[in-house]
Amino acid sequence: MSKDRADGRGGPDTEPVAELRGLRVETGGKVIVDGVDLRVLPGKVTALVGASGSGKTTTGLALLGTYPPGARVTGEVRLTAEGPAGYVPQHPAAVLNPARRITALLDDIARAQVRDLPRARRKAAVRERVLRALADAQVPDAEALLRRYPHQLSGGQQQRVVLAQALLLGARVIVADEPTTGQDALTKRLVADQLAAVAARGIAVVLLSHDLDVVRAVADEVLVLKAGRVVESGPVERLWEAPRHPWTRALLDARTASGPADATAVPGAVGGSPEPVLVVRDLTARHQDGSGGRTVVLRTPELQVKAGECLAVVGRSGSGKTTLARCLAGLHRDHDGDVLLDGTPLPRSLRSRDRAQLASVQYVFQDARAAFDEHRPVLHQVARTAVRLRGADAHAAGAEALATLERLGIPEDLAHRHPGRLSGGELQRAALARALLARPRVLLCDEITSGLDTVTRRDILATLTGLLRDRGDLSLALITHDLDTAALADRIAVLDAGEVVEQGPARRVLTEPAHPFTVSLTETARRLEVGVGR
């Protein structure tokens, strides 16, 4: 991707399409954004990076005139662009109506834009606009996707649908909040290319991201935030080559330290016992299609998670990774075959599993916000797991929950807050703490590091691998698109189009892949890491 993609648009003398001057946002007595200045230029990608809770999302949403409830806002927000501002949220399921098919969600937007056409031409025009937007958002097999409901899509597919909505609206400014969260290297590259293509049409893009490889590949300017303040800003290449602030250097160093070339960078990677704790045999999973039929989305003849082992399951969005994890957890009942825990078949439905079985297999969701009750404090919800699944008394459960949350980087003041007052990354860590309170045999982690900055991701992975080292009875299944994370596993299983196409020791799969899809995945990840195409 070229730095000159906008044909000279967005230079220093160009009028910004949006601008923040001295933005300060305070809520509940806490300052979450403090004195942020930001110029958003047409045809340019401006990236905001920093830890979870640093103020990236609050700053981005200010461009849309949206603030946390009860927030006290000072400073100036100026918008000059004609047309709406589009928003692609970190958790796309929150803005997709679960009761409507994707075709209905997109048709509504397109229909409003063709009202001046003759009635006979409207239907075809709506379809053309919808399919073009989906293609621009890098959505494969759009016709099949249009028939599905949001819950039948992977997180990456949901994000691309929301991006298609923004493109359909004709937005002149698009705020993309972690648009590559939970996506494989191939899809990340496509999203990066798409953001560059959007900017090439003169649209301003504000990218809020923890994914520094994507930031380097696509951004023109970068602002580094820490505790609500901009600690450093400048052209992306200058920040990468000569970072001036210690926090910028820490973010870049943590990214380098967790790469696949050094699988021992995060301490605690272990070799598992030969005894399998969880076994999948002849698993065939299906989804309901739009015509009332059932479509096979996953076939897994055999897969094992051994005691004390970390198994990483990688593949593209929509390849069946999350469906596999949901089958293991009893959340997806429409499947044949067996899931065995210590040789005993598990009921297909979560509702049919007893308390010990529920505690033994715990699921940490990709969309942590949707997994919490917004009306109860986080600490109460984390502690409740120990009460319900282990029979712990409330006082002991609360103390254990607080200690676990603090170990994962959630201090006591945050633990007592309601979920809406925590960032997405903070909620992911809280969700992990809640699962650990069950003291599981198998921990299913679905993209739990995808919304975290590099420093926090390294710490979370160190915690997980430390748990594997210290608890010989815990096994870990990592559902991930991130090959840096997968490199820390003992073994990797690669899914493509619902099939396990390759599995084996992690280092061998990443350095000497045998299947063409794995080769493509690893090569694309390496190109992204070095920012090829700028």
Summary of the structure (lengths in Angstrom):
residues: 534
radius of gyration: 22.8
end to end distance: 4.4
largest distance: 69.3
contacts: 1884
relative contact order: 0.13
helix: 40%
strand: 24%
